[in-house]
């Protein structure tokens, strides 16, 4: 609140009009008879200029309230900051009169149930530095005038219904640091960002973009987060990728092809790498991981890649998430995994492994959440390790040639043993599998023992419904007769 001047009467009335346009919004002290209540500069969420008394800051975000954006906001023409996020504006459009607030530097109206197109009057906000309209129902195209808002450093239009081509003018915002256009229906190609040297975060994921990844992105030397996933981009991964300072690189779920460039191994700050669900091919060698000492999340699943890794001594990273489904790792069991002792999620399913599992592998991290080594040709016994996990993990060992040794798996939440070499009596230790619950996985699933433990937070979306459900001891397929399981 302002310390030197009390608020201006007409601005006080404008604030009361704003309050009157909102329902179920407790703006405590606004217009009450309490001491200092007549001085709007001391109201919650309001700040005034100390010298002039003009309202320059209005922050009234709150969930659970509804209403509309009052036209009286135009009276507050000295506002530099406005936040009305989380208020349900009942599918009303973003009002064009906001363009009259020419002093605005920050405008936040996210998660507010706004609809309609972005009004062209916002082009008048030449001082705007931050604009956040994410998670609404805005439609239409992104106006080209955004390229004229040269003070913009933060622009978030994600999670809307915006469509059409991306305007090339976005690439000339010289002060832009964060651009998030994800989860829309935008089409066309990625603009050339030749005038945005300060860009740190670029997220265009979950759109309908096509074409190549432009070489101009290689000039963004400060870029740390690049997410282009879930589009229709084609071409190859450009060589310049290794010259950036990326912490996150996500190009998953596109139509990229060709080899992964060796320059990837120069990204010493990279933590999250996801190139899954493309048509990438060739060999991934130790050169690709040469300097990736910060890597924690790796996903190369669903490509045509062969991993040729040994890491004599120790790998340069210690991964928490390893997703290599459908990559070729075999025929021998990948020994480099021995150097990874902190993973919570490991998926090396359908990886062409036709070896037995070495004993060291079963000394699994106690933090394990999910393990999938299914759909290989892995053989041998499952040893009785007696591990205690911090959480109840899921484990998929199906479609292999495993035999015996199940009792140490008692504290799992999900277990799939289908299509293995299990036979003989069902172990009595299954009565101790109390972390499991009941659910059917198909007509041929036989449940040996069922439990009523509800999974309140499953953590495995492909096994969970929206509501808490029970699960089944999955994978003992065949006929159970007098406690005996036939293959």
C-alpha positions in Angstrom: 0.0 0.0 0.0 1.1 3.6 -0.6 2.7 5.3 2.4 2.7 8.9 1.3 -0.7 9.5 -0.3 -4.2 8.1 0.1 -6.0 6.8 -3.0 -7.9 8.9 -5.5 -11.7 8.9 -5.1 -12.6 7.8 -8.6 -10.0 5.0 -8.4 -11.5 3.9 -5.1 -14.9 3.7 -6.8 -13.5 1.8 -9.7 -12.1 -0.8 -7.3 -15.5 -1.2 -5.6 -17.0 -1.7 -9.1 -14.4 -4.5 -9.7 -15.4 -6.0 -6.4 -19.1 -5.8 -7.3 -18.5 -7.7 -10.6 -17.2 -10.7 -8.7 -19.1 -13.3 -6.8 -17.9 -15.3 -3.8 -14.7 -13.3 -3.7 -13.8 -12.2 -0.2 -11.9 -8.9 -0.7 -11.5 -8.3 3.0 -11.6 -4.7 4.0 -12.6 -3.3 0.6 -15.2 -0.6 1.3 -15.9 -1.7 4.9 -16.3 0.6 7.9 -13.1 -0.5 9.5 -10.3 1.9 10.2 -8.4 2.9 7.1 -11.0 1.2 4.9 -11.6 4.4 3.0 -8.0 4.5 1.8 -8.0 2.0 -1.0 -4.2 2.1 -1.1 -4.3 0.0 2.1 -6.7 -2.6 0.7 -5.6 -6.2 0.2 -4.0 -6.7 -3.2 -3.7 -3.0 -3.9 -0.6 -0.8 -4.1 -0.5 2.9 -4.9 2.3 5.2 -6.0 3.7 6.9 -2.9 3.7 10.4 -4.5 0.6 10.5 -6.7 -1.8 8.1 -5.0 -2.6 6.3 -8.3 -3.2 2.6 -8.1 -0.3 0.9 -9.8 -0.7 -2.7 -8.6 -3.8 -4.9 -8.5 -3.4 -8.6 -7.6 -6.7 -10.3 -6.8 -6.2 -13.9 -8.1 -8.4 -16.4 -6.2 -10.0 -19.7 -7.1 -13.7 -20.4 -6.4 -15.0 -17.0 -7.5 -16.9 -16.1 -10.6 -18.0 -12.9 -12.4 -16.7 -10.7 -15.2 -13.9 -8.2 -15.8 -15.4 -4.8 -14.9 -15.0 -2.0 -17.5 -14.2 0.3 -14.5 -10.7 -1.1 -14.7 -10.1 1.5 -17.4 -10.2 4.2 -14.7 -7.0 2.6 -13.2 -5.0 3.9 -16.1 -1.8 4.0 -14.2 -1.8 0.3 -13.5 1.6 -1.4 -14.2 0.6 -4.8 -12.7 -2.7 -6.6 -13.0 -3.4 -10.2 -11.9 -6.9 -11.7 -12.0 -6.0 -15.3 -12.5 -8.0 -18.3 -11.2 -11.3 -16.3 -11.3 -14.0 -18.0 -13.4 -15.0 -15.5 -16.0 -17.7 -17.8 -17.4 -16.4 -18.1 -21.0 -16.5 -14.3 -21.5 -14.0 -12.9 -24.0 -10.9 -11.1 -23.0 -12.1 -7.5 -23.0 -10.6 -5.1 -25.6 -10.6 -2.2 -23.1 -7.6 -3.8 -21.4 -5.7 -2.2 -24.3 -6.3 1.2 -22.8 -4.1 0.3 -19.8 -1.0 1.5 -21.6 1.2 1.6 -18.5 0.8 -2.2 -17.9 4.0 -4.0 -17.6 2.6 -7.3 -16.2 -0.8 -8.8 -17.2 -1.8 -12.2 -15.7 -5.2 -13.7 -16.4 -4.6 -17.4 -16.4 -6.9 -20.3 -15.6 -9.8 -17.9 -15.8 -12.2 -19.6 -18.3 -11.8 -16.9 -20.9 -12.8 -17.5 -24.5 -12.8 -15.8 -27.9 -9.8 -14.4 -29.7 -7.0 -12.2 -28.5 -8.2 -8.6 -29.0 -6.1 -6.5 -31.3 -6.3 -3.6 -28.8 -3.6 -5.3 -26.8 -1.2 -4.0 -29.4 -1.3 -0.7 -27.5 0.4 -2.3 -24.4 3.8 -1.2 -25.6 5.3 -1.3 -22.1 4.2 -4.9 -21.5 6.9 -7.2 -20.2 5.0 -10.2 -19.0 1.8 -11.6 -20.4 0.3 -14.8 -19.1 -3.0 -16.0 -20.5 -2.4 -19.8 -20.2 -5.1 -22.4 -19.4 -8.1 -20.6 -20.9 -10.2 -21.3 -24.0 -8.9 -18.6 -26.3 -9.3 -19.3 -30.0 -8.2 -17.9 -33.3 -4.7 -17.1 -34.3 -1.8 -15.5 -32.5 -1.9 -11.9 -33.7 1.2 -10.6 -35.5 1.3 -7.5 -33.4 3.0 -9.5 -30.6 6.2 -8.8 -32.6 5.7 -5.1 -31.9 5.6 -5.6 -28.1 9.4 -5.3 -28.0 9.5 -5.1 -24.2 8.0 -8.6 -23.7 10.3 -10.9 -21.8 7.6 -13.5 -20.7 4.8 -14.8 -23.0 2.6 -17.7 -22.0 -0.4 -18.6 -24.2 -0.3 -22.4 -23.4 -3.3 -24.6 -22.9 -5.7 -22.8 -25.1 -7.4 -23.4 -28.4 -5.2 -21.2 -30.6 -4.8 -22.2 -34.2 -3.2 -21.1 -37.5 0.4 -20.4 -38.4 2.9 -18.9 -36.0 3.6 -15.3 -36.9 7.3 -14.8 -37.9 7.2 -11.6 -35.9 7.6 -13.7 -32.7 11.2 -14.3 -33.7 12.2 -10.6 -33.4 11.3 -10.0 -29.7 14.7 -9.0 -28.6 14.0 -9.1 -24.9 12.1 -12.4 -24.9 13.3 -14.9 -22.3 10.3 -17.3 -22.0 7.9 -18.3 -24.8 5.3 -21.0 -24.0 2.8 -21.9 -26.8 2.3 -25.5 -25.8 -1.0 -27.4 -25.9 -2.8 -25.5 -28.7 -3.6 -26.4 -32.3 -1.0 -24.2 -33.9 0.3 -25.2 -37.4 2.9 -24.2 -39.9 6.6 -24.2 -39.2 8.7 -22.9 -36.4 9.7 -19.2 -36.8 13.3 -18.2 -37.2 14.3 -16.8 -33.8 17.0 -14.5 -35.2 16.2 -11.6 -33.0 15.7 -13.2 -29.6 19.2 -13.7 -28.2 18.0 -13.7 -24.6 15.6 -16.7 -25.0 15.9 -19.2 -22.1 12.7 -21.3 -22.4 11.0 -22.3 -25.6 8.0 -24.6 -25.4 5.9 -25.3 -28.5 4.9 -28.9 -27.5 1.6 -30.5 -28.3 0.7 -28.6 -31.4 0.5 -29.4 -35.1 3.8 -27.9 -36.2 5.6 -29.4 -39.2 8.8 -28.8 -41.2 12.4 -29.0 -40.1 13.9 -27.7 -36.8 15.3 -24.3 -38.1 19.0 -23.8 -37.9 18.3 -20.3 -36.4 17.6 -22.0 -33.0 21.4 -22.7 -33.0 21.9 -19.0 -32.4 20.0 -19.1 -29.0 23.1 -19.5 -27.0 21.3 -18.9 -23.7 18.5 -21.5 -24.3 18.2 -24.0 -21.4 14.8 -25.5 -22.0 13.7 -26.6 -25.5 10.4 -28.6 -25.8 9.1 -29.4 -29.3 7.5 -32.7 -28.5 4.1 -34.0 -29.8 4.2 -32.2 -33.2 4.7 -33.4 -36.7 8.3 -32.1 -37.2 10.3 -34.0 -39.7 13.9 -34.0 -40.9 16.9 -34.7 -38.7 18.1 -33.5 -35.3 20.4 -30.6 -36.3 24.1 -30.7 -35.4 24.0 -27.4 -33.7 22.1 -29.0 -30.8 25.5 -29.6 -29.0 26.4 -25.9 -29.1 23.5 -24.9 -26.8 23.4 -24.9 -23.0 20.4 -27.0 -22.6 19.1 -28.5 -19.4 16.0 -30.0 -21.0 15.7 -31.3 -24.6 12.4 -32.9 -25.6 11.7 -33.7 -29.2 9.6 -36.8 -28.6 6.5 -37.8 -30.6 7.5 -36.3 -33.9 8.5 -37.7 -37.3 12.3 -37.1 -37.0 14.6 -39.5 -38.7 18.2 -40.1 -39.4 21.0 -40.5 -36.9 21.4 -38.8 -33.5 24.3 -36.3 -33.9 27.4 -36.9 -31.9 27.3 -33.3 -30.8 24.6 -34.3 -28.3 27.4 -35.5 -26.1 28.6 -31.9 -25.5 25.5 -30.9 -23.5 27.2 -31.0 -20.1 24.3 -29.3 -18.3 21.6 -31.6 -19.9 19.4 -33.2 -17.2 16.3 -34.3 -19.2 16.7 -35.9 -22.7 13.6 -37.3 -24.5 13.8 -38.3 -28.2 11.2 -41.1 -27.9 8.5 -42.0 -30.5 10.3 -40.9 -33.6 12.0 -42.8 -36.5 15.6 -42.2 -35.4 18.0 -44.9 -36.4 21.7 -45.8 -36.2 23.9 -46.5 -33.2 24.0 -44.7 -29.9 27.5 -44.9 -28.6 29.5 -43.6 -25.7 30.3 -40.5 -27.8 26.7 -39.4 -27.4 27.0 -39.3 -23.6 30.6 -38.1 -23.5 30.0 -35.0 -21.3 26.5 -35.7 -20.1 27.5 -35.6 -16.5 24.2 -34.0 -15.3 21.8 -36.4 -17.1 19.0 -37.7 -14.9 16.2 -38.6 -17.3 16.8 -40.5 -20.5 14.0 -41.6 -22.9 15.0 -43.0 -26.3 12.0 -45.5 -26.6 10.2 -46.4 -29.8 12.8 -45.6 -32.3 15.1 -47.8 -34.4 18.2 -47.2 -32.3 20.9 -49.7 -31.3 22.8 -48.9 -28.0 26.4 -49.8 -28.0 27.6 -48.9 -24.6 30.0 -50.3 -22.1 31.4 -47.4 -20.2 34.5 -49.1 -19.0 34.7 -48.2 -15.4 31.7 -45.9 -14.8 29.1 -44.1 -16.8 29.4 -40.3 -16.7 25.8 -40.0 -15.3 23.6 -41.6 -12.7 20.1 -41.8 -14.1 16.8 -41.6 -12.2 14.7 -42.5 -15.2 15.8 -44.9 -17.9 13.3 -45.6 -20.8 14.7 -47.6 -23.6 11.7 -49.6 -24.7 12.1 -51.1 -28.2 15.7 -50.0 -28.5 18.2 -52.8 -29.3 20.3 -53.5 -26.2 20.9 -57.2 -26.6 21.6 -60.0 -27.1 23.6 -59.8 -23.9 22.3 -58.1 -20.8 23.5 -54.5 -20.8 26.3 -54.3 -18.2 26.4 -50.5 -18.1 23.2 -50.6 -16.1 25.4 -51.9 -13.2 26.7 -48.3 -12.9 23.2 -46.9 -12.4 22.2 -47.3 -8.8 19.7 -44.5 -8.3 17.0 -45.2 -10.9 13.4 -45.1 -9.9 12.1 -46.1 -13.3 13.7 -48.6 -15.7 12.2 -49.8 -18.9 14.3 -52.0 -21.2 11.4 -54.0 -22.6 11.4 -55.4 -26.1 15.1 -54.8 -26.3 16.4 -58.0 -27.9 17.9 -59.4 -24.8 18.3 -63.2 -24.8 20.6 -63.5 -21.9 20.1 -64.4 -18.2 19.9 -61.6 -15.7 23.1 -61.2 -13.8 22.8 -61.4 -10.0 24.0 -57.8 -9.5 20.9 -56.6 -11.3 18.5 -57.9 -8.6 20.1 -55.6 -6.0 17.6 -53.0 -7.0 17.4 -49.5 -5.6 15.1 -49.3 -2.6 13.6 -46.2 -4.3 12.3 -48.2 -7.2 8.9 -47.3 -8.6 8.6 -49.3 -11.8 10.7 -51.9 -13.5 9.9 -53.3 -17.0 12.1 -56.0 -18.6 9.2 -57.7 -20.5 9.1 -59.0 -24.0 12.7 -60.2 -24.2 14.1 -63.7 -24.2 15.5 -63.5 -20.7 15.9 -66.8 -19.0 16.8 -68.2 -15.6 15.6 -68.1 -12.0 14.3 -65.1 -10.2 16.5 -65.2 -7.1 15.1 -64.6 -3.6 16.6 -61.3 -2.7 14.3 -60.2 0.1 14.4 -56.5 -0.9 12.4 -53.9 1.0 11.3 -51.0 -1.2 10.4 -47.5 0.1 7.3 -47.5 -2.0 5.3 -50.4 -3.5 6.7 -50.6 -7.0 5.3 -52.1 -10.2 7.2 -54.8 -12.0 6.6 -56.3 -15.4 8.6 -59.5 -16.1 6.2 -60.9 -18.7 7.0 -62.6 -22.0 10.4 -64.0 -21.0 11.6 -67.4 -19.8 11.8 -66.9 -16.0 11.4 -69.7 -13.6 10.7 -69.8 -9.8 11.8 -67.5 -7.0 8.8 -65.2 -6.4 8.4 -64.8 -2.7 10.8 -61.8 -2.4 8.4 -59.8 -4.6 5.8 -59.6 -1.8 5.8 -55.8 -1.4 5.1 -55.0 -5.0 2.0 -53.1 -6.0 1.8 -54.4 -9.6 3.4 -57.7 -10.8 3.1 -59.2 -14.3 4.6 -62.6 -14.7 2.5 -63.8 -17.7 4.0 -65.9 -20.5 7.0 -67.2 -18.6 8.2 -70.7 -17.6 6.5 -70.8 -14.2 4.9 -74.1 -13.2 4.2 -76.2 -10.1 2.5 -75.3 -6.9 1.4 -71.7 -6.3 3.7 -70.6 -3.4 2.0 -70.1 -0.1 4.0 -66.8 0.3 1.4 -65.2 -2.0 -0.7 -64.8 1.0 1.8 -62.1 2.0 1.3 -60.1 -1.1 -0.8 -57.5 0.8 0.3 -54.5 -1.3 -1.7 -55.8 -4.2 -5.4 -55.3 -4.9 -7.9 -56.7 -7.4 -8.6 -55.9 -11.0 -9.1 -58.0 -14.1 -6.6 -57.7 -17.0 -8.3 -60.0 -19.5 -10.3 -63.1 -20.0 -7.4 -65.5 -19.5 -6.1 -64.0 -16.3 -6.3 -66.3 -13.3 -6.1 -64.6 -9.8 -4.4 -66.8 -7.3 -5.1 -64.6 -4.3 -7.0 -61.3 -4.2 -6.7 -58.5 -1.7 -8.8 -55.4 -1.1 -6.0 -52.8 -0.7 -7.1 -49.7 -2.6 -4.6 -47.9 -4.7 -5.3 -44.2 -3.8 -2.3 -43.0 -5.9 -1.4 -45.6 -8.4 1.3 -43.7 -10.3 0.9 -46.0 -13.3 -1.7 -44.3 -15.6 -2.0 -47.2 -18.0 -3.2 -49.4 -15.1 -5.3 -46.9 -13.2 -8.8 -45.5 -13.6 -9.7 -42.0 -12.6 -11.2 -43.3 -9.4 -9.3 -45.6 -6.9 -9.6 -49.2 -8.1 -8.4 -52.5 -6.9 -5.9 -54.6 -8.9 -5.3 -58.2 -9.6 -2.3 -60.5 -9.1 -1.6 -60.3 -12.8 0.2 -62.8 -14.9 -0.6 -66.3 -13.6 -2.3 -67.4 -16.7 -3.5 -70.9 -17.1 -5.6 -73.2 -15.0 -5.4 -73.3 -11.2 -6.4 -76.7 -9.9 -6.0 -77.6 -6.2 -3.3 -75.0 -5.7 -1.3 -76.2 -8.7 -0.6 -73.9 -11.7 -0.2 -75.4 -15.1 1.6 -73.6 -17.9 
